[in-house]
């Protein structure tokens, strides 16, 4: 297995926005399902680069990353061992990890 770099601005959109497919072509759901989840399944480590985008809304980030646990049934420990977030905006990195932790807590509550 290999390592994968996903540069959102270059490979997806410099204006990622929205939660669901119905919100537009560059939603968090589409990024998760077509880019992020397959990369995590097929590689040892995945680096997601957020720099270069004009911004990332909370709905995009929550669905793309929190949805890995909620929709794809991944475990936080597995994600932590594989996923690396690169961003000059610490707020984005902090939000992503918080969304992942929140999704894991909700998953545990439902068991």
N, C-alpha and C positions, 0 to 999 in steps of 0.2 A: 504494500500500500504506500501511497505517496502523500505529499502535502499539497494543499490547494490554497491559492490566494483568490479571494473574491473582492474585486474592487468595484463597489456599488456604482460609483460615478462612471466608470469606464465600461463595465459589463452589463449594467442594468439601467440606471437613469441618474442624472444629476439632480433630479427632482422627485425622489421617491415619496409617495404620499398615499394615504388611505389604508384602511384595514383590509377590506375584502375585494375580491375580483370586481364586484359591482361598483367599487369606488374609482376604478380606472385601471389603465394598463400597467401601472407601476406600484401596485399595492403590496403591502406586507405579506398577504396570503400568497400572492404569485411568487414573490422573492423566496419565501420559505419553501414552497412546494417545488419550484422549478430550479432553484439555485442552491439555497442553503442546506436543506435536508438531504438532497442527493450528494452534495459535497461531503457532508458529515458522515453519510453512510459509506462513501467510497474512498475516504482518505483518513490517514492517521491524525492529521491536524489540519484545521481550516482557519485561515486568517481572513477576517472580514475588515476591509478598509472603508471607513466612512468618509474620510477626507476627500474633498473634491465635489461633494454634493452641495447644493445650495441650502441644505437643511434636511432633517429627517423628523417628521412628526411623531408624536408619541403613539398614535394609532398604528403607524407603519412599524415602528420598532417593537411594540408590544405583540402585534400579531406575528411578525416575522420570527421573533426570538421566543417570546412566551408561548407561542403556538407550537413550538417544537415539543414542548412537554404536554400541552393541552390536546393538540390535534395529532401529533405524530408519536405520542407515547414514549418520548425519550426521557431519560432520567437526568437530573441536574448533574450528578457526579460524572456521567458519561460526557455531557456537554462541556463541563469544566475541564475535563482532561483533553478535549479536542479543539475547543473554540478559543480563538484569540481575536480580540477586537482592537483595531488600530484606529485611533481618532485623536486629533489635536484638541477636540472638545471633550473634556473629561466628563461632562454632564451626560453625553450619549453613552459612554462606556458604563457609567454608574447606573443609568436608567436600564440599560439592557440587562445587566446582572440582577438588578432589582426585579425586573419583569420575570426573569427566569426563576428567581427564588420565590416570588409570589405564586407563579404557576405551579411550582413544586409543592408549596404549602396547600394550595387548593386541591391538587391531585391527592395528597395524603388525607385531607379532610373527607374526600368522597369515598375513600376505601372503607 
